[in-house]
Amino acid sequence: MGNLSVVDLFAGAGGLSVGFRDAGFSILAANDFDENASETFMLNHPETAFLSGPIQRIGAEDFLCAAELRRGELDVLIGGPPCQAFSVYNHQRGMHDERSGLFREYTRLVDGLMPRFVVMENVTGITSIENGQAVEEIHLRLKELGYAVEARILKAEEYGVPQERRRIFFIGVRDGQAITWPETTHGAGDSLFTLQLRPLVTVADAISDLPALGMGEGAEEMAYTAQPQSAYQERLRRGSRCVYNHIAPMLADVNRERMKYIPVGGSWRDLPFNLLPTGMKAARRSDHTKRYGRMDPTGQSCTILTKCDLHWGAYIHPFQDRTITVREAARLQSFPDTFRFAGSRGEQYRQVGNAVPPTLARAVADAVLNMMGQSDEKHEGQLVGAAASA
């Protein structure tokens, strides 16, 4: 099929692009307005033409020029419009948030580029805002442009990501063929179906080989101190000569004291009443299930957010009294060790948390490749049939 072309909108650090690049696509052009995320993207995708700035100021012709393509020649347009307006963690979320309309910029560029395939990603909260208004509008607009379109919520852990993460994907196909989705590859349980799947990737599978640290220790670049201990680690370490972005944050004295009481797999429920945060002293035992949690090495991590703050989730290292580093968060998101994050440490965490896990992106990219192969075979068959009838 030759070089398969991709343009990535709202690219962030580039999780979607990593997955599609690993599947064999060429990321010809990308865009984001965030300076730190843009720096990270360009650092890790030097071959890609990067168009910085607000998407509202960039036209389809700019992307076509950067990618050296004409309208209709692009294979896949990918991207994840900013999701903060739809996130359940945003208590003021709603369509009134100006960020909620950025999916319209995406569909504007679909119209201008007319790619063969469209892949858009977002948080699942987009389905509940204003009774699903955004989802309905995305479907309607893509159909008006001539695309068959489907949406599906995918679970990252079912595709080999060591993290509980739910994201909605939209796939649009221009030529009207049937849409296929990536098949689940990992699972847990004893049913006949799950016995045919690979075991879920665990926290230990993801981070057990990384150098041990105390709070405040580590470096932006340091040597490995252990051999890979899982197939997952072997894959993510491939081609890497060192560990990047591995610095353990300092914590307040009260949080150091709290960690002493939290066992592996434990949470705020294990804290003495006098050490509970003021706002949680009246909480029910069923509330805030992950807060002040220590990771279970035999399970999956909670969703990696833009702040790996122990107040917001289970971000305490399984065996070390500290919260996880940017590199450990990146491992749990399935970024390869060769991928380096730029900006301040807070910006690095934010970039990791906002990203699409590359391993999940690769599964979607492989599904698109499969559809492309079917489409090309169908086209070739039509040409052969036409030649025979002539």
C-alpha positions in Angstrom: 0.0 0.0 0.0 3.0 2.3 0.0 3.6 5.0 2.5 0.4 5.5 4.5 -0.1 9.2 5.5 -1.4 10.6 8.7 -2.1 14.1 10.0 -2.6 14.5 13.8 -4.8 17.3 15.1 -4.7 18.4 18.8 -1.6 16.1 18.9 -0.4 16.9 22.5 2.7 15.0 23.3 1.9 12.5 20.5 0.5 9.3 22.0 -1.8 8.7 19.0 1.0 9.4 16.6 3.3 6.9 18.4 0.8 4.2 18.0 0.1 4.9 14.3 3.9 5.3 13.6 4.5 1.9 15.2 1.8 0.4 12.9 3.7 1.7 9.9 2.1 5.0 9.1 4.0 8.2 8.3 3.0 11.1 10.5 3.4 13.9 7.9 2.0 16.9 9.8 0.6 17.7 13.3 -0.7 20.5 15.3 -1.1 21.7 18.9 -1.2 25.1 20.6 0.4 24.1 23.9 4.1 25.1 23.8 5.4 22.3 26.2 3.4 19.5 24.5 4.5 20.8 21.1 8.1 20.8 22.2 7.7 17.2 23.4 6.0 16.2 20.1 8.8 17.7 18.0 11.5 16.2 20.1 10.1 12.7 19.5 8.8 13.1 16.0 11.5 15.1 14.2 10.3 13.8 10.8 6.9 15.5 11.2 6.0 19.0 10.0 4.6 20.7 13.1 2.1 23.6 12.8 2.0 25.4 16.1 -0.8 27.6 17.4 -4.6 27.6 17.8 -6.3 25.3 15.4 -8.8 28.0 14.6 -6.1 29.9 12.8 -4.9 27.0 10.6 -6.6 26.0 7.4 -6.8 22.7 5.6 -4.5 24.1 2.9 -1.8 24.6 5.5 -1.8 21.0 6.4 -2.0 19.9 2.7 1.0 22.1 2.0 3.0 20.7 5.0 2.1 17.1 4.1 2.7 17.7 0.3 -0.7 16.2 -0.5 -3.9 17.3 -2.3 -7.4 17.2 -0.9 -8.6 13.6 -0.8 -5.1 12.0 -0.8 -4.6 11.8 3.0 -5.0 8.3 4.3 -6.0 9.0 8.0 -6.8 12.1 10.0 -6.3 11.4 13.7 -6.7 13.5 16.8 -8.3 14.1 20.2 -9.9 17.5 20.7 -9.3 18.8 24.2 -11.5 16.9 26.6 -11.5 19.0 29.8 -14.9 20.4 29.0 -16.3 16.8 29.0 -14.3 15.3 31.8 -16.2 14.0 34.9 -13.3 15.5 36.9 -14.4 19.0 35.7 -17.4 19.9 37.9 -18.2 22.9 35.7 -18.2 20.7 32.5 -20.6 21.4 29.8 -21.2 22.7 26.2 -20.8 26.3 27.5 -17.1 25.7 27.9 -15.4 27.1 24.8 -13.2 24.0 24.6 -16.3 21.8 24.1 -16.7 23.2 20.5 -13.2 22.2 19.3 -14.5 19.0 17.8 -16.1 21.3 15.2 -12.6 22.5 14.2 -11.8 18.8 13.7 -14.8 18.2 11.4 -14.0 21.5 9.6 -10.6 20.0 8.7 -12.1 16.7 7.7 -14.1 18.7 5.1 -11.0 20.5 3.9 -8.7 17.4 3.8 -11.2 14.6 3.0 -9.1 11.8 4.3 -9.9 8.1 3.6 -10.3 7.4 7.3 -11.0 9.5 10.3 -10.1 8.6 13.9 -11.1 10.8 16.8 -10.6 10.1 20.5 -12.2 11.7 23.6 -13.2 11.0 27.2 -16.3 9.0 27.8 -17.9 12.0 29.5 -18.6 13.4 26.0 -21.5 10.9 25.8 -23.4 12.5 28.8 -22.9 16.2 28.4 -26.2 17.8 27.2 -27.7 14.4 26.5 -24.9 13.5 24.2 -25.2 16.6 22.0 -21.6 16.6 21.0 -21.6 12.9 20.0 -24.8 13.4 17.9 -23.3 16.4 16.2 -20.0 14.5 15.4 -22.0 11.7 13.8 -24.2 14.0 11.9 -21.4 16.2 10.5 -19.3 13.3 9.4 -22.3 11.6 7.7 -23.0 14.9 5.9 -19.4 14.8 4.6 -20.0 11.3 3.2 -18.5 9.1 5.9 -19.9 6.0 7.5 -19.1 6.6 11.2 -19.3 4.5 14.4 -18.3 5.3 18.0 -17.1 2.8 20.6 -15.7 2.9 24.2 -12.5 1.0 24.4 -10.9 -0.3 27.6 -7.1 0.3 27.5 -6.3 -2.7 29.7 -8.0 -5.0 27.2 -5.3 -4.1 24.7 -2.2 -4.5 26.8 -2.1 -1.2 28.7 -1.4 -1.7 32.5 -4.0 0.8 33.4 -7.8 1.1 33.9 -8.7 3.7 31.3 -11.9 4.2 29.2 -11.9 6.3 26.1 -14.4 6.8 23.3 -13.2 6.5 19.7 -15.0 7.6 16.6 -14.0 5.9 13.3 -15.2 7.3 10.0 -14.7 5.7 6.6 -15.1 7.6 3.4 -15.8 4.8 0.9 -18.8 3.3 2.9 -17.2 0.0 3.7 -18.0 -1.8 7.0 -16.1 -0.5 10.0 -14.0 -3.0 12.0 -12.7 -2.4 15.5 -9.6 -3.8 17.2 -10.2 -7.2 18.8 -9.6 -7.6 22.5 -6.2 -9.1 23.2 -5.9 -9.2 27.0 -8.3 -10.3 29.7 -8.8 -11.9 33.1 -11.0 -14.7 34.2 -11.6 -18.4 33.6 -14.2 -18.3 30.8 -13.5 -20.0 27.5 -13.2 -16.5 26.0 -10.7 -15.1 28.5 -8.6 -18.3 28.4 -7.9 -17.4 24.7 -6.6 -14.0 25.7 -3.2 -12.9 27.1 -3.1 -12.0 30.8 -3.7 -8.4 31.7 -0.5 -6.4 32.1 0.2 -5.5 35.7 1.8 -2.6 37.5 4.7 -4.8 38.3 5.0 -5.8 34.7 5.2 -2.1 33.9 7.6 -0.5 36.4 9.4 -3.2 38.5 12.7 -2.7 36.7 13.0 1.0 37.1 15.6 2.4 39.6 14.4 2.6 43.2 14.1 6.2 44.5 13.5 8.1 47.6 11.5 11.3 47.6 13.4 14.0 45.8 15.8 11.5 44.2 16.3 10.7 40.5 17.3 12.6 37.4 16.0 13.6 34.0 18.5 11.1 32.6 19.9 8.1 34.5 21.2 4.6 33.9 19.1 1.4 34.2 19.9 -0.6 37.3 18.1 -3.8 36.5 17.4 -6.1 33.6 13.9 -6.2 32.1 11.6 -8.4 34.2 8.7 -8.8 31.8 7.9 -8.9 28.1 6.2 -5.5 28.5 9.4 -4.0 29.9 11.5 -5.6 27.2 9.2 -4.0 24.5 9.2 -0.5 26.1 13.0 -0.5 26.7 13.8 -1.5 23.1 16.3 1.0 21.6 16.6 3.0 24.8 20.0 3.6 26.4 18.8 5.2 29.7 15.8 6.1 31.8 14.4 9.6 31.2 12.1 11.8 33.4 12.5 9.6 36.5 12.4 12.0 39.5 10.4 11.3 42.6 8.4 14.3 43.9 8.9 15.7 47.4 5.8 15.4 49.6 4.6 17.4 52.6 5.3 16.0 56.0 1.6 15.1 56.5 1.6 13.0 53.4 4.8 11.2 54.4 3.1 10.3 57.7 0.0 9.1 55.9 1.9 6.8 53.6 3.2 4.9 56.6 -0.4 3.6 57.2 -1.3 2.7 53.6 -0.5 -0.9 52.7 -0.2 -2.4 49.2 -3.7 -2.1 47.6 -4.8 0.2 50.5 -6.3 3.7 50.4 -7.5 6.6 52.6 -9.7 4.1 54.5 -6.5 2.8 56.2 -5.6 6.2 57.6 -6.2 7.1 61.3 -9.0 9.6 61.6 -6.7 12.4 62.7 -4.7 12.0 59.5 -7.6 12.2 57.1 -7.8 15.4 55.1 -10.5 17.7 56.5 -12.7 17.4 53.5 -12.7 13.5 53.8 -13.5 13.1 57.5 -17.2 13.0 56.7 -16.8 10.8 53.6 -18.5 7.4 53.3 -16.4 4.3 53.1 -17.7 3.8 49.5 -16.6 7.3 48.4 -13.3 8.3 46.7 -12.3 4.7 46.2 -8.8 5.4 44.9 -7.7 8.4 46.8 -4.5 8.1 48.8 -4.1 4.6 47.3 -1.0 2.5 47.1 -0.8 0.6 43.9 -1.3 -3.2 43.8 1.6 -4.6 41.8 -0.5 -7.6 40.7 -3.3 -5.4 39.3 -3.7 -2.4 37.0 -3.2 1.2 37.9 -6.0 3.6 38.2 -6.4 6.1 35.3 -3.3 8.2 34.9 -4.5 11.8 35.3 -2.7 15.1 34.6 -1.6 15.2 38.2 -0.3 12.0 39.9 -1.2 13.5 43.2 -2.0 11.0 46.0 -5.1 13.1 46.9 -6.7 12.2 43.5 -5.9 8.6 43.0 -3.8 5.5 43.7 -0.4 7.0 42.8 1.7 5.8 45.7 4.4 3.3 44.6 3.7 -0.3 45.6 6.9 -0.7 47.7 8.6 2.7 48.0 7.2 5.5 50.1 6.7 8.1 47.4 4.4 8.9 44.5 5.2 7.7 41.0 7.6 9.5 38.7 6.8 10.9 35.2 8.6 7.8 33.7 6.5 5.4 35.8 3.3 7.2 34.7 4.6 7.0 31.1 5.2 3.3 31.5 1.7 2.8 32.8 0.5 4.8 29.7 2.6 2.5 27.5 5.0 5.1 26.2 8.4 3.6 25.1 11.4 4.6 27.2 12.9 6.3 24.1 10.1 8.9 24.4 11.3 12.0 26.4 9.0 14.6 27.9 9.9 18.3 27.8 8.9 21.1 30.1 8.6 21.4 33.9 7.8 18.3 35.9 4.2 19.5 36.3 4.0 19.9 32.6 5.4 16.5 32.0 2.8 14.8 34.2 0.1 16.8 32.4 1.3 15.7 29.0 1.4 12.0 30.1 -2.1 12.2 31.6 -3.6 13.8 28.6 -2.2 11.3 26.1 -3.7 8.4 24.3 -1.8 5.3 25.4 0.3 4.4 22.4 -0.4 0.7 22.8 -4.2 1.4 22.5 -3.5 3.7 19.6 -1.6 0.9 17.9 -4.5 -1.4 18.2 -6.8 1.1 16.6 -4.2 1.8 13.9 -4.0 -1.9 13.1 -7.8 -2.0 12.7 -7.5 0.8 10.2 -4.8 -1.0 8.4 -7.1 -4.0 8.2 -9.9 -1.9 6.7 -7.4 -0.4 4.3 -6.3 -3.8 3.1 -9.9 -4.9 2.6 -10.7 -1.7 0.7 -7.7 -2.1 -1.6 -8.5 -5.7 -2.2 -12.0 -4.8 -3.1 -10.8 -2.1 -5.4 -8.3 -4.4 -7.1 -11.0 -7.0 -7.5 -13.3 -4.4 -9.2 -10.5 -3.4 -11.6 -9.9 -7.1 -12.5 -13.6 -7.6 -13.0 -13.9 -4.6 -15.2 -10.9 -5.7 -17.3 -12.4 -9.2 -17.8 -15.7 -7.8 -18.9 -14.0 -5.5 -21.3 
